Amino acid sequence: MVESVESVELINAEEILNSLQDDLLVTTGDGIIIRATKMTSTIYNVPYEHLIGKSVYELEAKGVFLPAITPLVLKKKAKVTIVQSTNAGKKLLVTGIPVRNENGEIQRVVSYSHDVTELLTMKGYLSKMEEEMIRVREEESFRKEEKQIAEGLIAEDKKMKMTLQIAKQVSEVDVNVLLLGESGVGKTLIAKYIHDSSPRKKQPFIEVNCGAIPQSLFEAEFFGYEAGSFTGANRHGKIGLAELAEGGTLFLDEVGELTLENQVKLLKFIQEKRFYRVGGTKQKQVDFRLLAATNQDLQDLVSKKQFREDLYFRLNVVPISVPSLKERRGDLVPLIYYFLTYFCEKYNRVRELDDAVMEHLINQEWKGNVRELMNLIERLVVTIPSELISIDNLPESYRIDQTEGIRLNIENQTLKEILEGIEMRIFQQAKDKYQTTTKVAQKLGISQPTAVRKLKKYQLNK
């Protein structure tokens, strides 16, 4: 009678298991399968009769599922939940539970699973979408951070017209362009003009100022980094400037400022258009059009072993020289009126320049080129209270004719006083233009301590 009850209980247990529409699997402490539902057979794509009596270790070795849950439960001696892959390409969320005997020893391991293939696929899709949204947001922030005065690209002068004509021509194809010219001539505007005239105009234009980014951080800023890559990094990681340029134009300004080490990394990236984020293991690919600019003589830097020759030739496929303001005098008056109108509208002011001011501005050297002119006009618009800007309203460095000043004071000053006066004006102009003592020293061909001492002497260090 007892035996018949047990056999009935076994039959009922099998019926109960097979009535379940979910995966349920029971193994011994040695990993031998002793119970399973029909759904288990379907999920693992193995005939039911081939499951019973099989070792989970053997099935794992054959790739039926990976990893097996039973060994993990036996090792941890507790409930375990993992994501398991099947030979059919499914992803299962599997939970294993230990069943103990009266001595507390694990006698059975019961496991059940849920198919989460679609959920994980959706999670991966959402993750990519989130990353793309971050890329777009950061790209937009770059555009808003410093809006370029693109309309200020005045070209009445013959030389500037020729420059824009070449820029327009090369914009139609994805050829690398190297923009050459003095600081402040408008190389960034030309680069933006090429982008806006190209088939990529609806895609991002990402400017990378190679001189402004600390060279030790260039790789992290340019390629981005994964979470926890280094101390002080954003805990969520960061998308790099190169990745933001996907589909658009990558503009490398002041490319001559890069160290040789960063030049190597940049060369490899330009050649392959593939990269790894700092701390990352997944290679990323980006589609972009490359533009570069410099105010330095790269050929001279190559000869001095300060710039890689292979990178130079990679960048210098089509060189475009942007003329200085003194070479395009025909644009000077239109630029003055353009900037005057622009800043009057921007600051809601009404300002005019009298004839003497116009004549004085036209005769200036403009060593800082268009940027210097733009900054001066903005300064006059916001600081002069009267509507008419006169010669007396110009900053002293723009009003003084230095040669005439020497002649007028030669009777009342010693040679030392005259030379000190000239030196003070030189350092005043250098400080106004280059801001830092390092740049002032570099441009005047002196040491930084000397520059600091001179600026302090003339009280220009504030």
Summary of the structure (lengths in Angstrom):
residues: 462
radius of gyration: 36.1
end to end distance: 105.9
largest distance: 136.9
contacts: 1321
relative contact order: 0.07
helix: 51%
strand: 17%
